[in-house]
Amino acid sequence: MNDLSLKNHLIIITYPYCIRMARLAVVGVGRVGGEVACLATSLGIVDELVLYDCVPDLLKAQVLDLKHTGLQIPISTDTSMIRDADVCIFSAGLPRNPSIKTRADLLEANLSAASEGVTLLKNFSGILITVTNPMDANNFLLCKRSGIERERCIGFGGQLDSARFGLALRNRNITGFPFVLGEHGEHQVPIFSSLASPVKNVLREEILAELRCASMEIIKGKGGTVFGPALHLANLTRIILKDARELIACSAVLEGEYGLSDCSLGVPARIGRNGIQKIEEWNLDRWERAKMNEAGRFVKDLCKRAVS
């Protein structure tokens, strides 16, 4: 019997055997999609996969690679089975590369992938996790065009940004629980007011600048981020299926929270079997509030362009 526990400064991930096994659908099985499919099954989080990619040879190769692990799990490529999946991870579309400066620059390039996603998610009854960049805008688009309730649409990115924030804090010997809200991109909002000691605005801006380019070194070196996104996506899937109701940073479609609406934006949310159980509204300080408002204005414009 294997009992795997993974601990670090930011999260504690435990995979107990009481989790009800479930079906995971992954739309877009490239670097991150393929890795999270393997991770979620090898850790025993799910026991059935439905995989889809618009590149047939890649899809065939990923299915065969998964079968070669020896894991005894059913793997289907029948897209009609997506609608009955407990969780669907939408990671289709073009990733960033060194010539693409920001995630927002991928809006036009990934609109066709998101539109195809709307079709694939027709009558989907589970929890959607959006990964495709620009994630906030695509989460909003998929929610609005598919008719899926906003509680069942979770944008992924805040967990990864928070982990990077935690690393930046540790490198400076600053203690406290790291949390990043706002856009998954240039307008992210690291939360300093909840840390153990005050952080001056000059240092806040220095850390924010570091976070904005945190992934580019990885992209230049190996073509894209994989380990971080896949681990946190597997953990998010576990949180949902276990009905853990843990508090994480994720993108949610807002209807007045933080004074914002008509967009999907990173907020603190409690996640369980039914998706977003509750969005918590924290008392942000002046610096954080200003950054959050900037993020809201920027992402609201992206969302408007996405659905227009």
MOKACOR-V482530 format. One record per backbone hydrogen bond with DSSP energy under -1.0 kcal/mol. CO is the residue of the C=O (numbers start at 1). NH is the residue of the N-H. Records with the same first field share a line. If there is no record, write none. Layout:
CO = NH, NH
//
This chain:
4 = 15
6 = 13
11 = 8
13 = 6
22 = 47, 48
23 = 86, 87
24 = 50
25 = 89
26 = 52
27 = 91
30 = 34
31 = 35
32 = 36
33 = 37
34 = 38
35 = 39
36 = 40
37 = 41
38 = 42
39 = 43
40 = 45, 46
41 = 44
48 = 24
49 = 76
50 = 26
52 = 28
55 = 59
56 = 60
57 = 61
58 = 62
59 = 63
60 = 64
61 = 65
62 = 66
63 = 67
64 = 68
66 = 69
67 = 70
71 = 73
74 = 49
76 = 51
78 = 81
79 = 82
82 = 85
83 = 125
86 = 127
87 = 25
88 = 129
89 = 27
90 = 131, 132
97 = 100
103 = 106
104 = 107
106 = 110
108 = 111
110 = 114
111 = 115
112 = 116
113 = 117
114 = 118
115 = 119
116 = 120
117 = 121
119 = 122
121 = 124
127 = 88
128 = 154
129 = 90
130 = 156
134 = 138
135 = 139
136 = 140
137 = 141
138 = 142
139 = 143
140 = 144
141 = 145
142 = 146
143 = 147
149 = 152
150 = 153
151 = 276
152 = 128
154 = 130
155 = 251
157 = 161
158 = 162
159 = 163
160 = 164
161 = 165
162 = 166
163 = 167
164 = 168
165 = 169
166 = 170
167 = 171
169 = 172, 174
170 = 173
175 = 196
179 = 191
181 = 189
182 = 266
183 = 185
185 = 188
187 = 183
189 = 181
192 = 195
200 = 204
201 = 205
202 = 206
203 = 207
204 = 208
205 = 209
206 = 210
207 = 211
208 = 212
211 = 214
215 = 219
216 = 220
217 = 221
218 = 222
219 = 223
226 = 230
227 = 231
228 = 232
229 = 233
230 = 234
231 = 235
232 = 236
233 = 237
234 = 238
235 = 239
236 = 240
237 = 241
238 = 242
239 = 244
246 = 271
248 = 269
250 = 267
251 = 155
252 = 265
256 = 259
257 = 260
260 = 256
263 = 254
265 = 252
266 = 182
267 = 250
268 = 280
269 = 248
270 = 277, 278
271 = 245
272 = 275
275 = 272
278 = 270
282 = 284
285 = 289
286 = 290
287 = 291
288 = 292
289 = 293
290 = 294
291 = 295
292 = 296
293 = 297
294 = 298
295 = 299
296 = 300
297 = 301
298 = 302
299 = 303
300 = 304
301 = 305
302 = 306
303 = 307
//
